[in-house]
Amino acid sequence: PDRSMSDDAAAASPPPCPVTGRPAVRLIQEIPRGLLVNLWRHAGGVDLGHLLRGRGRIRLWESPCGLAFFEPMIEGDAALYPAFYENVGADRWLFGDPDASRAEFAAAAALVRDGDRVLDVGCGQGVFRRHVPGADYVGLDPYAPDDAGPGVVRESVQAHAAANPGRYDVVCALQVLEHSAEPMAMARAMVRALRPGGLFVVAVPSWPSPLVEIPNLPANAVPHHLSWWTTGAPEALCGELGLDGIEARALPAQPQHRLLHWTWWFSPVKARGPYFRGAWSWHLSPAPGRHQ
């Protein structure tokens, strides 16, 4: 744990892992609420006081399955994502070319056959549809933008699964579970929508990784990323869901993240625990890579 942590924080009762329910095994760091509010305001251009107010210190824990998760797990709301992505120019460096093959899209698309009924949970603009043109595609996202593509439904997976049990051949969540305060509830709903023998596919951010090592990067913390995943964590998830035929593997770095990789490369500080610190050397460390 971070040596700057208070005795009270170090003695805090470990919360349950959001995947297995087993108590966390390690307190990685505690983060002052004010530090996160300021990081989001200055680096993300978003005022999140309404989400973080009254929360006290935020703690980052490690679970027995290798999952790192924040406590409390504070989800973003409808105001967060459009404002944050616009402020950091994600439409140019992440979503600028909708035909570009993101690693998780290519890996998931390789598992889909023509004619498969595919449910894409947390689909955003519905870009994955372009990668599975022969599939019967439905995208779900309560916060889908107005320009979302055809087949996108603004509905939660829990509501959709209740109305469509066992309907789909493939159910996927690509970079979505880490945004949920209840990843198991989301995953269970996905399985409910899946036919027997169907495919359950998830992609989640890796930990450790260069992107997590960028110091004081607010996107790595609540209310954006609520959890970080090792390969053991998806395996534990599938075990809890009673799924067979598990394969968990790391995906290659994708071109859309090149700005963040340059930021990591040029940063003189590599955060490997703690990951957030109220020090000028940490605030300024990523600066050389921001304009690459």
Sequence and secondary structure as in RCSB ss.txt:
>XXXX:A:sequence
PDRSMSDDAAAASPPPCPVTGRPAVRLIQEIPRGLLVNLWRHAGGVDLGHLLRGRGRIRLWESPCGLAFFEPMIE
GDAALYPAFYENVGADRWLFGDPDASRAEFAAAAALVRDGDRVLDVGCGQGVFRRHVPGADYVGLDPYAPDDAGP
GVVRESVQAHAAANPGRYDVVCALQVLEHSAEPMAMARAMVRALRPGGLFVVAVPSWPSPLVEIPNLPANAVPHH
LSWWTTGAPEALCGELGLDGIEARALPAQPQHRLLHWTWWFSPVKARGPYFRGAWSWHLSPAPGRHQ
>XXXX:A:secstr
  TT  HHHHT    B TTT  B SEEEEEE HHHHHHHHHHHS    HHHHTT   EEEEE TTS EEEES   
  TTHHHHHHHHTTHHHHTSS TTS  HHHHHHHTT  TT EEEEET TTTGGGGG TTSEEEEE TT  TT  T
TEE   HHHHHHHSTT EEEEEEES GGG S HHHHHHHHHHTEEEEEEEEEE  BSS TTTTSTT GGGSTTT 
 EEB THHHHHHHHHHT  S         GGGHHHHHHHHH S   SS      HHHHHTTGGGTT 
